[in-house]
Amino acid sequence: MKALPKSQILRFTEKAIHLARRAVSRYSSKFSKHRYTLPQHVVLLCLKVRKDTTYRGLLDELIEMPRIRHALGLAELPTPSTLCKAFNRLDMAVWRAILTLSATLLPTSGVVGVDASGFDRSHASKHYTKRAELTIQQLKVTLLVDTKVNAILDLHVTTTRKHDSQIAPSLIKRNPEDIGILLGDKGYDDQKIRQLARQHEVRPLIKHREFTSLHKAWNARLDADLYGQRSQSEAVNSTLKRKYGAFVRSRRWWKQFRELTIACLSHNIDRSL
């Protein structure tokens, strides 16, 4: 009998477990029961976000997925509470490290666009929002996207009304080696951003707000074809919302940051398949 070809979810799982083994240790502690490894937890959490399901729903589907279990080396499935605890235990730094590794799966060009969008946070804890006096019902998510392959290099998430010009510097400082040309709209029109980019040998291609005829002249001199690639950042934001659905399920904001990062690295892995 002819062997069945690998499905997309199987290829996703194989790449995800390879990245996870590079990014995290085998066990969280020497006192661990050693029933499941951290890479296994990482991939199961990625599958949960990718399939836009619950812990219980994912594990129910895995019962009928022997090839996925084999790829993960799972002799038995964890309980939903085990996965929930693993999600709480894995810090944002871990997910950032895996996101960075996932971008290496794609042939990036160095032409990078920065753009922000709002993601629904209707599941936020009512107790938290009341105590913190928050009225914003969305997370502001800023993505750093390589325009050639639509790979997400980094992200910044906030629950505040922080301006775009205050967010861009941290993204530039974290990823100077991955950015050759930085594309940004008028929301990033700030001389400090341009100076910071040049200090890191990054060419800023950011439109000026047109207060004078001189600003209009500067905008007219921008490379229109190159600047037009900035729209890819907007396309990636739209793809995340459409493809991964309501993946921001956690009731606490810091957990929502992790879910968004998982969605971004899942996007990169899918792009590489």
N, C-alpha and C positions, 0 to 999 in steps of 0.2 A: 504493500500500500504506500502511495506517495506521501511523503511527509508534508504536513500543512505548513504554509509560509508563516513567517512571524507577523503577528498583528502589530498595529501601531502602538497599542498600549503595552505590549510585551517589549518592543524596542525602546519605548519610553522608560520602562522599568529597568531595563538593563543599563541604559545610560545613566539613569538616576542613581542606581546603586553603585556604579563606578565612581561617580562624583562624590557621593556620600562617604565612600571608603577613603577617599583622598582628603576629605575635609574634617572628619571627626574620628575620634578613637573608637575602638571596638566596643568598649563598655564605659559607662559613665563613672564607675567606681570599681575598685578592686573588691568591694563588698557586695557588688551586684550579684543577683541570683544567676546571671549568665544564661537566661532562657531566651532573651532576644537581644540583638545588638543595636547600637545606636544607628548605624546605617540602615538597618531594617526599619526602625522607627521613622527615620527621615523620609524614606521612600513611601511608606504607608501614609504619612501625612501629606506628601506631595500628591499621591493618588486621590486622597480625600478631597483636596482642593481642586484638583484637575477634573474630577468627576462631579464636583459640586454636590456632595452628599454628606451624610452624617457619619460618625464613627461606626455606629451600628449598621448603617446601610452599606458602608464599604466592606466591613467584615462579612456581611451576609453574601455579598457578591463574590468575595474571594473564595468562599467555599466551593464555588463552581469554576474557579480559575486555577487549575493545577499547574499550568505552565508559569503563571505569575508567581505562585507560591514557590515553585522550584527555582525560579530566577532569584528570588529573595532568600532562598535557603530556609524557608519556614516549614518545619515539621508539624507545627500546630499554630493556630492563630491566637493572637493576644486578645484580651477582653477590651471593650470600648474604654473602660476606665484606665487601662494601661496606656493606651494611645493618648488619652486626654492628659495624663500625667507627663508623658513624654513631651507633648507639645508645650506644656507649662515649663518643663525643665530646660528645653533647648532655647538658649538666648538668641536675641536678634543678631548678635555677632556671628553666630554659627550660620544662620540663614544668609547673611551677607557674604560670608566666605564661599558658600555653595553657589550663590548667585554669580559671584565673580568667576568661579570656575566654569559655570555653565556658559558664560559668554565666550570662553576660549574654544568652545565646540564649533563656533561659527567664524568665517573669514572676515573679520571686521576691517573697516577701511580707515578709521580715524576721523571721519566726518560725522560729527555727533550733534544731535539736536536735543535741546532741553525744552520741556513743556510740562505744564501742570494741568490737572483735571480733578474734578470732585468725584469721590466714591461714596455711595450711600452708607451711612453708619446708623441706621435706624435701630440696630440691635444693641446700641450702647446702653450700659447700665444707667437706669433712671436715677439711682441713688448717686452715682458718680457725677452725672451731668448737673444734678441739682446742687450737690455740695460744691462743685467747682464753678457753678454759675455759668455753665456752657449752654448756649442756645444754637450753636452750629450743628446741623444735622448731617454734615458730610466731612469726610477726611480729605484734606488737600494733598494730593499725591503728585510729586514732581519726578518725572522719568528722564534719565539720560540714555538716549537711544542712538545706536549706530545706524545711520540712514541707509547703508548698503544692504544689510541683512536683517534690519529691524531687531537687532539684539539689544536687550536691556542691560546696560552696563552697571547702573546704580539707580537708587531711588531715595527720595526723601519724603517722609510722611509726617503730617502735623494735624492737630485738631484746632489750631489757631488760625487767625487771619494774617499770618506772616506774609509779607510781600515777596514776590518772585525774586527781586534783587537781593533779598536777605538770605535766600535759600541757595542760589547758584554758587556762591563762593565755597561752601562746604563740599558740594559735588565736584567742583574743579580741583580742590585740594586733595580729595580722596582718589581721583582718577587722572592725574596729569599725563601718565604714560599711555593712556588709552585714547586721549583726545588730541587730534591734530588741528582740527577746525571746529569751533563751537558755534552752532547756529541757534539764534534766539530771537524771539519777537520783541516788540517794544516794551514789554513788561520787564525785560532784563536790561533796559537802557540805563546803564550806570557806569560812569568812568572807572569806578573802583573795580568793577567786574572785568572791564577791558584790561586794566593795568595788571590785575591778578593773573588773568589768562596769559598775557605776554610774559610775565615773570616765569610762568611754567612752560614757556615756549609753545603756547597754544594761540592760534590765530582766531580772534573773536570776530564773528560775522553777525552782528546784532544791529537791528534797525534802530534808528534814532526816533525819538518822539519829535514831531515836526512843529517846533515853536517858531522857527525862523526859516528864511529861504535857504540859509546855509545847511540846516538839517535836511531839507528836501534835496539839496544837491548831493549831500553825503549818501542819502538813501538811493538816489538815482545811480550812483557809481557802484553800488553793491553788485556782485556777480549774481544776476537773477537766477541762472540755472542752478548754481550751487546753493543759494539761499532757499530756492524752491524745494530742496530736499528736506527742509524743516518740517514739511507736512507729514513726513513719515512718523514723527513723534506723536502727532495727533492720531494717526492711524493705529499706532500701537495701543494708545490709551483706549480707543474705541474697541479694538480687538479684545483687550483684557475684559472689558465690561460685557461684551457680547459672548465671548467664548467660555469664560469661567463663571458667568452669572453672579449670583449673590453669594460670593465666597467669603465676604466679610460677615462672619457669623458670630464671632466672639462678642461677649457683652462688655468686655473691658478694652479700652483703647490700645493698650500696649500689646495685647494679643492680636488685635486687628492689624497692627503694623507687621507682625510676623506672617499673617495670612496673605497680606499683599505681596510680601517678599517671596513667599512660596509660589504665588501665582506668577510672579515675574520670572522666576527660575524655571518654572514649568513651561512658560511661554518659550524661553530660550531652548530648552530641550526639544520641544515640539518643532521649533524652527529648524533644528539640526537633523531631524529625521528624514 
